[in-house]
């Protein structure tokens, strides 16, 4: 085989490989961009709101319980029932649970837990209503105490109470959030998907330049040089996705930190409500004390007869827009990545053909002359 034929075949294979490499870079970089974009949208629109909403639902239920037992303790229930705040917080809890149902990211198990919680809430509300009725009719008494105790048990039972089930639901939503932020398209390891083809194409482009320099004794092929520059620019732009991924993980961590802080305050409020309830129960049972209402009430009153803690501070409203803000905003189509990836990758392919085609034509002409 002649040197002319060998060089022509080498140039042909180089052109094919470089065009195929630019297509591979286009596919992998664009797939990464679209995957990161879709994952962040899923976190912002569904999973992160679900994590926050479960926490807010629990917060509202605890606030409602605290308001109710406070109304019974101070005698307000005789005039206004469990209190307007109780009604408002119960309504807020229902609204938050409805939003959790819309955004649930924990699959069928999360839906089942949520349905169970929604089924238990009317029973809790009914117990509070019965306690209120007996509190008005009997001026307190054992029946009011019994219904209050039943409401408290339904809400706070450690294994199957409403709050425990909310904790289970919250854990499932958090697990879904952690998985989305740490795996698949938001995993830093996904960088290899686009970086390896890009580096391989860069190596072949540099080798091709050196091959042409040796074979044709020309310092630089301007088209291939432009293709190399475009590839470097494409790599730098796609690397911006690393920052987008990092921002998303940071925002997820900030959300979880906020939820944990509010959950701690909610737990303090729940403890305070239980101490208030113990005082209400003892007062409702009359001169015989908690024992007059039975062993269950007496045991509860004894178990919660700890020194009162400092009242928890009122929690500020959640700025959901800030928590689910810039760090969880996916890169748009109208930015550098949306336009730059396809334009630069396609441009690399065009420049490769433009740089190698004249050399192929030259050797095709030489081959024709030799015949």
C-alpha positions as CSV (number, residue, x, y, z in Angstrom):
1,X,0.0,0.0,0.0
2,X,1.4,3.4,-1.0
3,X,2.1,6.2,1.4
4,X,-0.5,8.3,-0.3
5,X,-3.3,5.7,0.2
6,X,-2.2,5.2,3.8
7,X,-2.3,8.9,4.6
8,X,-5.7,9.3,2.9
9,X,-7.2,6.4,5.0
10,X,-5.7,7.9,8.2
11,X,-7.3,11.3,7.4
12,X,-10.6,9.6,6.6
13,X,-10.6,7.7,9.9
14,X,-9.5,10.8,11.8
15,X,-12.4,12.8,10.3
16,X,-14.9,10.0,11.1
17,X,-13.6,9.6,14.7
18,X,-13.6,13.4,15.4
19,X,-17.1,13.9,14.0
20,X,-18.3,10.9,16.0
21,X,-16.5,12.2,19.1
22,X,-18.2,15.6,18.7
23,X,-21.6,13.9,18.5
24,X,-20.8,11.8,21.6
25,X,-19.8,15.0,23.5
26,X,-23.0,16.6,22.3
27,X,-25.1,13.7,23.6
28,X,-23.3,13.3,26.9
29,X,-23.1,17.0,27.8
30,X,-26.7,17.6,26.8
31,X,-27.9,14.6,28.7
32,X,-26.1,15.8,31.8
33,X,-27.6,19.3,31.4
34,X,-31.1,17.9,30.9
35,X,-30.7,15.4,33.8
36,X,-29.4,18.0,36.3
37,X,-32.2,20.3,35.2
38,X,-34.9,17.7,35.6
39,X,-33.6,16.5,39.0
40,X,-33.4,20.0,40.5
41,X,-36.9,20.7,39.2
42,X,-38.2,17.5,40.9
43,X,-36.5,18.5,44.2
44,X,-37.8,22.1,44.1
45,X,-41.4,21.3,42.9
46,X,-42.0,18.1,44.8
47,X,-39.6,16.6,47.3
48,X,-38.4,19.7,49.1
49,X,-41.9,21.1,49.6
50,X,-43.1,17.7,50.9
51,X,-40.3,17.7,53.5
52,X,-41.2,21.2,54.6
53,X,-44.9,20.6,54.6
54,X,-44.8,17.5,56.8
55,X,-42.8,19.5,59.3
56,X,-45.3,22.4,59.2
57,X,-48.3,20.0,59.5
58,X,-46.7,18.6,62.7
59,X,-46.0,22.1,64.0
60,X,-49.7,23.1,63.4
61,X,-51.0,20.0,65.2
62,X,-48.9,20.5,68.2
63,X,-49.8,24.2,68.3
64,X,-53.5,23.2,68.1
65,X,-53.1,20.8,71.0
66,X,-51.2,23.3,73.0
67,X,-54.0,25.9,72.4
68,X,-56.7,23.5,73.3
69,X,-55.2,22.3,76.6
70,X,-54.4,25.9,77.4
71,X,-58.0,26.9,76.9
72,X,-59.1,24.1,79.2
73,X,-56.6,25.1,81.9
74,X,-57.6,28.8,81.9
75,X,-61.3,28.2,81.7
76,X,-61.7,29.8,78.2
77,X,-63.3,26.6,76.9
78,X,-66.5,27.4,78.9
79,X,-67.0,30.5,76.6
80,X,-65.2,29.8,73.3
81,X,-64.5,26.1,73.3
82,X,-61.0,24.8,72.6
83,X,-60.2,28.3,71.3
84,X,-60.1,30.0,67.9
85,X,-56.4,29.4,67.7
86,X,-57.1,25.6,68.0
87,X,-59.5,25.8,65.1
88,X,-57.1,27.8,63.0
89,X,-54.2,25.5,63.6
90,X,-56.3,22.3,62.9
91,X,-57.3,23.9,59.6
92,X,-53.7,24.8,58.8
93,X,-52.6,21.2,59.6
94,X,-55.3,19.9,57.2
95,X,-54.1,22.3,54.5
96,X,-50.5,21.2,54.9
97,X,-51.4,17.6,54.8
98,X,-53.3,18.2,51.5
99,X,-50.2,19.8,50.1
100,X,-48.1,16.8,51.3
101,X,-50.5,14.5,49.4
102,X,-49.9,16.6,46.3
103,X,-46.1,16.7,46.6
104,X,-45.5,13.3,48.2
105,X,-42.2,11.9,47.0
106,X,-42.2,8.7,49.3
107,X,-44.2,6.6,46.9
108,X,-47.0,4.3,48.0
109,X,-45.8,3.9,51.5
110,X,-45.9,7.6,52.0
111,X,-49.4,7.8,50.6
112,X,-50.6,5.0,52.9
113,X,-49.1,6.7,56.0
114,X,-50.7,10.0,54.9
115,X,-54.1,8.5,54.5
116,X,-53.9,6.9,57.9
117,X,-52.9,10.3,59.5
118,X,-55.8,12.0,57.7
119,X,-58.1,9.3,59.0
120,X,-57.0,9.8,62.6
121,X,-57.4,13.6,62.6
122,X,-61.2,13.6,62.8
123,X,-61.0,11.1,65.7
124,X,-58.6,13.5,67.5
125,X,-60.9,16.4,66.8
126,X,-63.9,14.5,68.0
127,X,-62.2,13.7,71.4
128,X,-61.4,17.4,71.9
129,X,-65.0,18.2,71.0
130,X,-66.3,15.7,73.5
131,X,-64.0,17.0,76.2
132,X,-65.2,20.5,75.5
133,X,-68.9,19.4,75.7
134,X,-68.4,17.7,79.1
135,X,-66.2,20.6,80.3
136,X,-69.2,22.9,79.6
137,X,-71.9,20.6,81.0
138,X,-70.1,19.2,84.0
139,X,-67.7,22.1,84.7
140,X,-64.8,19.7,84.1
141,X,-65.0,16.4,85.7
142,X,-63.8,12.9,85.0
143,X,-65.5,12.5,81.6
144,X,-63.8,15.7,80.3
145,X,-60.5,14.5,81.7
146,X,-61.0,11.1,80.0
147,X,-61.7,12.6,76.6
148,X,-58.7,14.9,76.9
149,X,-56.5,12.0,77.8
150,X,-57.8,10.0,74.8
151,X,-57.1,13.0,72.5
152,X,-53.6,13.3,73.9
153,X,-52.9,9.5,73.5
154,X,-54.1,9.5,69.9
155,X,-51.9,12.4,69.1
156,X,-48.7,11.6,71.1
157,X,-48.5,7.8,71.4
158,X,-44.9,6.8,70.8
159,X,-45.4,4.1,68.2
160,X,-48.8,4.7,66.5
161,X,-49.8,8.2,67.5
162,X,-50.5,10.9,64.9
163,X,-47.2,12.7,65.6
164,X,-45.2,9.5,65.4
165,X,-46.8,8.7,62.1
166,X,-45.9,12.2,60.9
167,X,-42.3,11.5,62.0
168,X,-42.4,8.3,59.9
169,X,-43.8,10.3,56.9
170,X,-41.2,13.0,57.4
171,X,-38.4,10.4,57.5
172,X,-39.6,8.9,54.2
173,X,-39.7,12.3,52.5
174,X,-36.3,13.2,53.8
175,X,-34.9,9.9,52.5
176,X,-36.3,10.7,49.1
177,X,-34.7,14.1,49.2
178,X,-31.3,12.8,50.3
179,X,-31.5,10.2,47.5
180,X,-32.3,12.8,44.9
181,X,-29.6,15.2,46.1
182,X,-26.9,12.5,46.4
183,X,-27.4,10.1,43.5
184,X,-28.2,10.0,39.8
185,X,-27.9,13.4,38.0
186,X,-26.9,15.4,41.1
187,X,-24.1,13.0,42.1
188,X,-20.7,14.6,41.5
189,X,-19.6,11.3,39.8
190,X,-22.0,12.1,36.9
191,X,-19.2,14.5,35.8
192,X,-17.4,11.5,34.3
193,X,-20.3,11.0,31.9
194,X,-19.4,14.2,30.0
195,X,-15.8,14.8,31.0
196,X,-14.4,11.5,29.7
197,X,-15.7,11.8,26.1
198,X,-14.6,15.5,26.1
199,X,-11.1,14.7,27.2
200,X,-10.8,11.9,24.7
201,X,-11.9,14.2,21.9
202,X,-9.4,16.8,23.1
203,X,-6.6,14.2,23.0
204,X,-7.6,13.1,19.4
205,X,-7.8,16.7,18.3
206,X,-4.3,17.5,19.6
207,X,-2.9,14.3,18.1
208,X,-4.5,15.2,14.7
209,X,-3.0,18.6,14.8
210,X,0.5,17.1,15.4
211,X,-0.1,14.5,12.6
212,X,-1.0,17.2,10.1
213,X,1.9,19.4,11.2
214,X,4.4,16.5,10.5
215,X,2.7,15.3,7.3
216,X,2.0,18.6,5.6
217,X,4.7,20.7,7.4
218,X,2.3,23.4,8.4
219,X,2.4,25.0,11.8
220,X,-1.4,25.1,12.5
221,X,-4.6,24.0,11.0
222,X,-6.8,26.9,11.8
223,X,-10.1,25.0,11.6
224,X,-8.9,22.3,14.0
225,X,-7.4,25.0,16.3
226,X,-10.9,26.6,16.4
227,X,-12.5,23.3,17.1
228,X,-10.1,22.7,20.0
229,X,-10.9,26.2,21.4
230,X,-14.6,25.5,21.1
231,X,-14.2,22.1,22.9
232,X,-12.3,23.8,25.7
233,X,-15.0,26.4,26.0
234,X,-17.7,23.7,25.9
235,X,-15.9,21.8,28.7
236,X,-15.6,25.0,30.8
237,X,-19.3,25.7,30.3
238,X,-20.4,22.2,31.1
239,X,-18.3,22.3,34.3
240,X,-20.7,25.0,35.5
241,X,-23.0,22.1,36.2
242,X,-20.8,21.2,39.1
243,X,-21.6,24.5,40.8
244,X,-25.3,24.0,40.0
245,X,-25.2,20.5,41.6
246,X,-23.3,21.8,44.7
247,X,-25.8,24.7,45.1
248,X,-28.7,22.2,45.0
249,X,-27.1,20.0,47.7
250,X,-26.4,23.1,49.9
251,X,-29.9,24.2,49.6
252,X,-31.2,20.8,50.5
253,X,-28.9,20.8,53.6
254,X,-30.2,24.3,54.5
255,X,-33.8,23.1,54.2
256,X,-33.1,20.1,56.4
257,X,-31.3,22.3,59.0
258,X,-34.3,24.6,59.1
259,X,-36.7,21.7,59.5
260,X,-34.6,20.2,62.3
261,X,-34.5,23.5,64.2
262,X,-38.3,24.0,63.9
263,X,-38.9,20.3,64.9
264,X,-36.9,20.8,68.0
265,X,-39.0,23.9,68.9
266,X,-42.2,21.8,68.1
267,X,-41.0,19.1,70.4
268,X,-40.5,21.7,73.2
269,X,-44.1,23.0,72.6
270,X,-45.4,19.4,72.7
271,X,-43.7,18.8,76.1
272,X,-45.1,22.0,77.4
273,X,-48.6,21.0,76.3
274,X,-48.3,17.6,78.0
275,X,-47.4,19.3,81.3
276,X,-50.4,21.7,80.9
277,X,-52.6,18.7,80.2
278,X,-51.4,17.0,83.3
279,X,-52.5,20.0,85.4
280,X,-55.9,20.1,83.6
281,X,-56.4,16.4,84.3
282,X,-55.6,16.8,88.0
283,X,-58.0,19.8,88.3
284,X,-60.7,18.0,86.4
285,X,-60.6,14.9,88.5
286,X,-61.8,16.9,91.6
287,X,-60.7,16.5,95.2
288,X,-59.7,12.9,94.7
289,X,-56.9,14.1,92.4
290,X,-55.8,12.2,89.3
291,X,-56.6,8.9,90.9
292,X,-60.3,9.7,90.8
293,X,-60.1,9.6,87.0
294,X,-58.6,6.1,86.9
295,X,-55.2,4.6,86.8
296,X,-54.4,5.8,83.2
297,X,-54.9,9.4,84.0
298,X,-53.1,9.1,87.3
299,X,-50.1,7.5,85.6
300,X,-50.0,10.2,83.0
301,X,-50.2,13.0,85.6
302,X,-47.4,11.4,87.5
303,X,-45.2,10.8,84.5
304,X,-45.5,14.4,83.4
305,X,-45.1,16.0,86.8
306,X,-41.7,17.3,85.9
307,X,-40.6,20.9,86.6
308,X,-42.0,23.3,83.9
309,X,-39.5,24.1,81.1
310,X,-39.0,27.6,79.7
311,X,-41.8,28.3,77.3
312,X,-40.6,27.9,73.7
313,X,-40.5,31.1,71.7
314,X,-43.1,31.5,69.0
315,X,-41.8,30.3,65.6
316,X,-41.6,32.8,62.8
317,X,-43.4,32.1,59.6
318,X,-41.5,30.1,57.0
319,X,-40.1,31.9,54.0
320,X,-40.7,29.0,51.6
321,X,-39.5,31.1,48.6
322,X,-36.2,31.6,50.3
323,X,-35.8,28.0,51.3
324,X,-36.7,26.7,47.8
325,X,-35.0,29.7,46.0
326,X,-31.9,30.2,44.0
327,X,-30.0,27.1,45.0
328,X,-32.9,24.9,43.7
329,X,-33.4,26.8,40.5
330,X,-32.5,24.7,37.5
331,X,-30.4,26.2,34.7
332,X,-32.7,27.6,32.0
333,X,-32.7,26.9,28.3
334,X,-32.0,30.5,27.4
335,X,-28.7,30.5,29.3
336,X,-25.2,29.6,28.2
337,X,-25.7,25.9,28.7
338,X,-29.0,25.7,27.0
339,X,-27.7,27.3,23.8
340,X,-24.0,26.7,24.2
341,X,-23.8,22.9,24.4
342,X,-25.6,22.2,21.1
343,X,-24.1,25.1,19.2
344,X,-20.5,24.4,20.3
345,X,-20.7,20.7,19.8
346,X,-22.2,21.1,16.3
347,X,-19.6,23.7,15.5
348,X,-16.8,21.3,16.5
349,X,-18.1,18.8,14.1
350,X,-18.3,21.3,11.3
351,X,-14.8,22.7,12.0
352,X,-13.4,19.2,12.0
353,X,-14.8,18.5,8.5
354,X,-13.6,21.9,7.3
355,X,-10.1,21.3,8.6
356,X,-9.6,17.8,7.2
357,X,-11.6,17.9,4.0
358,X,-9.0,19.9,2.1
359,X,-6.3,17.5,3.0
360,X,-8.5,14.6,1.9
361,X,-9.2,16.3,-1.4
362,X,-5.5,16.9,-1.8
363,X,-4.7,13.2,-1.4
364,X,-7.6,12.1,-3.6
365,X,-6.2,14.3,-6.3
366,X,-2.7,12.8,-5.8
367,X,-4.2,9.4,-6.0
368,X,-6.0,10.2,-9.3
369,X,-2.8,11.5,-10.8
370,X,-0.8,8.5,-9.8
371,X,-3.2,6.3,-11.7
